[in-house]
Amino acid sequence: MSHFLAERSVSPATGAEQWVVVDAATYALHPQATVYLASLRSRGCSANTERAYAGRVVLYLNYCRDRCIDWAAPRFVELAGLQRWLITEPLASRSGRRPSLVPRFRSRGTANAVMTVVSGFLRFGAVHGWVTPETVAVLSEPKQLFHLPPRYDPGETGQFRTVEAAAFRFALTDPGYQDLSPEQIAAMIALAGRARDRFLIALLACTGLRIGEALGLRGEDLHLLASSRLLGCGTDGPHLHVRRRGDNPNNALAKSRRSRIVPVTAGLVALYTDYQYERDTAAGAAVDFADGEMVFVNLFRPPVGRPMSYPNAKDLFDRLARAADHPFRPHMLRHSAATAWLRDGVDRDVVQRLLGHLSPLSMERYRHVTDTETRQAVERVQALREHR
């Protein structure tokens, strides 16, 4: 029995890339899945989101095909079986050629992500008449909110305390968010070795940018002089502009649809100057940073000069994590920047603007309390008691 595959397709007319779902034996399109992926593009989702969703939809379709389940009309027990299978089925080796000697399994968080996509796919199908309302009805269940999120309005009579929650979602223990100390960040910059990589790490740590926002920067976004009035910008001091663009050749996409300005330090400007020299002396990569050219490009492997991609950045951070023997991911630098700002007394509204969040609720995750702070609090109370 053939299976479905997620494949990247390129339009011969426009060169536009998109993800589709095809039958592995006949390469015939799965029409409903392909239309669902097209709807992600129409909503402005990034190419990386589309690729991830394509893989999860294929996982669901293959699960149904192997078990003779009608993908458009799964019963509750069949969806519950899928949820359990996601965490109990061993994964193939990373090469995909043979079973792994040490079995690996999906985490419950990953299973939740898959079930979220499956639910979205089925709800989308219901809108278009492919899936019955009875199927959609089993995807959620009422939930009573006893502990309200900050600033949540339950209504005058508590009518908003009851919400619809996902029926197929594992309860997870909050692992907290990992951030890095200034010493750890400095050590990572030193480990990077290359000027481009040092500048990328320092940029994320200094500005709190997301990795997609950094990889999507163009030369015209960097205003690193004391005055940018000659560029038609009235913002004083060195800074950069974060803009959402849908035509970046590396598919990098800023998550926020609202453009923002983020100040940068003199130290970051110095690292950028080092990177400029490194790029100018790399064969095939020396191009003018102005006129819309991407800032981060390949310098050390072909094709030299091509915009740096998400996989390139992941390889860099994975390599540094192995060298330092502790986790190191781009988003940790964003959390580190936000935590440092809040801990130093920067107003929450200012931090929210720097990070590009539209909702103040998004700020709750960034305030990390350290062991030092908790000890100081206990010792301060004890000192007051002894004084009295």
N, C-alpha and C positions, 0 to 999 in steps of 0.2 A: 504494500500500500504506500503510495507516494505521500510526501509531506509538503507542507507549505514552507516557503522561504521569504525572508525580507530582503529585497534587492534595491540597490540604488539605481535609478534610471536618469538618463540625461536626454533632454529634448534635442533632436538633431537640428531643429529650426532656431531655437533661442539659446540653447546651451544651459537652460535652467535645470537644476537638479531636484529630484524628488524621490521619495521612498514609496515602493509598491510592494504588494504581497502577491506572490505567484505560486503556482503549482510546480513542484520540483521536477515532475516528470514531463509536463507539457508546456511549462512556462506560460500557461494561461493565467490571466489576472484573476485574483479574487476580488470581484467588483465591490462588494460592500466594505471590505477592509481597506481597499485602495481609496474609495471615496471618503472613508473616515480619516485616513491620513491626509488627504487633500484638504479636509476641513480644518486640520491643525494649521496648515500653511495659510489658509484664508483668515485665521485668527491671529496670524503674526507670530506663531511659535517658531522657535529656532530649528534649524536643520538637525541639531543634536537631539532636541526633544522628539522630533519626528522619527529619527532613527531608533531611539529608545522605545518609543511607543510601537513602532513597527515590529520590533523584536518581541515585545510582550503580547501583542495581538497574535503573532505567529505561534507563540508558545501556547496560547489558549486554543487556537484553531487545531493545532496538532494534537493537543490533549483530547479534544473532542473527537477528532477523527480516529485516533487510536482506540477509543472506547465506544465508538458508534453513538456518540451523543450529538444531538442536533444543536449546533452552536447557537442557533437563533432562538432556541426554546429550552435552555437548561433548567432542570428542576433545582430546588433548594439543596437537596442532598447531593446533587452532582457538582454544584458550585462549592459546597462545603468540602467535597472530596478533592476538588482542585486546590483549594486553599491548603488542605493538609498535605497533598502531594508535593506542593511547592517547597516545603521544608523537610520532607522525608526522602525525596528522590535525590540520590547522589549526583553531583554534577560531573560532567566529563572532564578530562584533564584539560589544562589550559591550551594544549596544542589541538585538542579535539580528536586525536587519532586513536587514543586508547584510554581505558579507564584509569583514573588516578590511583596511585598506590595508597595514598592516604585520602580517604573519601572526604570530599568537600560538599557542603550543603548550603543552600540559600539561607540567609538570615530571615527572621520574621519581618524585619523592616523591608527587605527586598520583596518578600511575599506580599506584603501590604501594597507595595508600589505596583506589582503586577495586578492584584485584584482591583486596584483603583482604575487602572487602564481598562481592564475587562468590563468593569461596571460602566465606565464612560462609553466604551464601544457599544455595549448593549443598549444604553440609554439613547445614544445617537441612532442606533438601529430602530428603536421604537418610534422616534420622531419621523423616520422615513418609511415606517410600515413594515420593516423587516422582522422586527421583534415584537412580541405581544405585550400588552400592558401587564398581563399576569406575571411575566418574567421580570419586568422592571419592578413590580411590587415587592419581590423578595430581596431586592438589592439593598434595601434600607429598612430601618426599624426605629420607632420613637425612643428617644432617650431623654431622661430628666436631668437637668443640670443642677446639681447640688452645690458645686463649687464654681462660681461664675468667674470667667476671665476678667482681668482688670478692665474697667470702664465699660463692661457689658451691661446694657439696659434690659432688665428682665420684664419690663412693663409694669404698669400700675398694679395689676392683679396677678403678676407672675406668669402672664400668658406666653411669654417668650422663653420660659424655662424649659419647655419641651421642644426638642429639635429632632430632625431626622438624621440618624447616624448610620454609617456604613454597617451592613449586617455581616460582611466578611472582612473582618479586620482584627488582627491579633493585638491584644493589649501589650504594650511595650513599656519596659522600665526606662524612664528618661535617663539617657546616658550623660546628659549635660553637654555643653559645648566646649571643645578644646581650644585653648588659645596658647600663645607662645610668649615667653618672657622676652624682654629686650635683648638679653644675653643670648637666648636661643636664636633669635632672628639674626643677630650679628654673626653668630657662628654659621648659620646657613648661608649668609651672604659671602662669608669667607670661603666656605666649602664650594660655592658655585664655580669659582675660578674664572669664568668668562664674563666679560663686561656686559653682554646682553642679559645673561641670566642674573647677574648681580642687580642690574637695573630693574628687571622684572620683579624680583623678590622685594627690593626696597620700595618700588612703586606700590605694590599691593599693601605692604606694611605701613607706608606713609599715608596713603589716601583711603584705604579701605575699599578699593574697587573690587568688584567681582572679576574673576578671571576672564569671562567673556567680554567685559567692558574694557579690560586692559588689552586683550588681543585684537579688539576692534578699533583701537586708537589709530588715527591717521596723523600725518605730519601737521595738518592744519589745526588739529586739536590741541597741540602743545604750544602754549604761550609762556615761554620760560624767561622772558626778559623782564626787567623792572617795570617797563611800560609796554603795553601792547596796542597803543593807540594807532600806530602805523598799520596794524592789522585790522583796524576797525573795531577793536574791543576796548571797552572802557574800564575793564577790571584791572586794578593795580596789582603789581607784584606777580611773581611767577605762579602759574596755575595751569590747569588743563580743563578741557571741555569734554564731558561725557555725553555722547549722542547715540541714539538708537538708529542704526542703519540696517536695512534688510538686504543690501547688495554687497556685503563684505565677501571677498573671494574665499576667505577661510571659514565662512559661515558663523563667525563670531557675532554675538548679538547681545546688546545691553538689555537687561531684564526690564528695567524701568523705561516707560515710554516718555517720561519727562526728562528733558536735558538738564544738566546741572553743571556747575563750576566748582572745582575742587582745588584749593590752594596747595602748593607743594613747597618743599624746603630747598634751601641752597645746596644741601648735601645731595638731594636727589637730582638736582640740576647737574652737579658735578659728575654723578654716575652716568647720567644721560650723555654728557660730553665724551666720557670714556667709551660708551657704546657707539656713539657716532664715529669715533676714530676706528674702532674695531670693524664696524660695518663698511666704512669707506675703504679699508685695506683688504677686505675679503673679496676674493675674485668672484665676479658675477653678482655681488650683492650691493655694490656702490651705486645708489640711486639718490635722487634728490628727495629729502623728507617732505618737501612741500608738494603741492598739487595733488593732494589726496592719496599719496603713497602710504602704505601700512607701516606702522612703526616697528613692529616685531616681525622679523623674517628669519628664514632658515639661513644659517651661516656655516654650519659645520657638517651638513650632509645634503646630498642632492634631493630635490632641485634647489640649489642655492638662490636666494633672493625671493623665493615663494613665501607668502605670508605664513607665519607660525600658526599651527592649528592646535585644537584642544588635545589631540593625542600627543603632539610634540611636548606641550606643556606638562601633561601628565607624566610622560617619561622622565622629564627633568625633575619633577618633584618626587617621583618614586625613587629615582637614583639618589637624590639627596637624603631622603628618608632612610634608605639603606645605609648610607655612609654615616649618618648621625645616630642610627639605631633608635629612632623614635618617630612617631607619625609626623608627617609634614604634608599638608594639603593647602592649596591656594586659599580655601575659605577660612582656614585657621588664621591667616594673616588679616582677613577682614574682621574676624571676631577680636583679634588682638588689638587692632586699631580702635575699634569701638569701645572695647573694655578700657583701654588706656585713657581715651577721652573722657569717659564717664567717671572713671576713678579719679581723674585730675580735676573734676568739678565742672567740666564743660556742660552747658545747658543741654538737656535732652533734645530740645527742638533743633539745636544746632547740629547735634550728632545725627539726628534723623535726616536733616537736609544733606549733610556730607555723605551719608550712606545711600541716599536716593530712595528712602522709604516714604510711601504715601500715607501709611497708617501709623499712628503712634503705638499701636499694639505690637507692631513688629519690633519695637525696641526692647521688649521684655527679655528677649533671649540673650542680650549682649552684656548684661551686668553680671560679671563673674566675681564671686566673693572668694578671696584667697584664705588659706589657713592662717596667714599672718593677721589678716583683718579680724577673723573670728577670735584668735587668741588675744589681740589687743582689746577687743570688746569685753571679753571675760575679765581680763586683768584690770581694765578701767573700772568696771563695776566693783570688783573686789577692793580696789584701792579706795573707792568712795566709801564703801562700808567700813573699812578700817579707819578712815579719817573721821567718820562720824562717831 
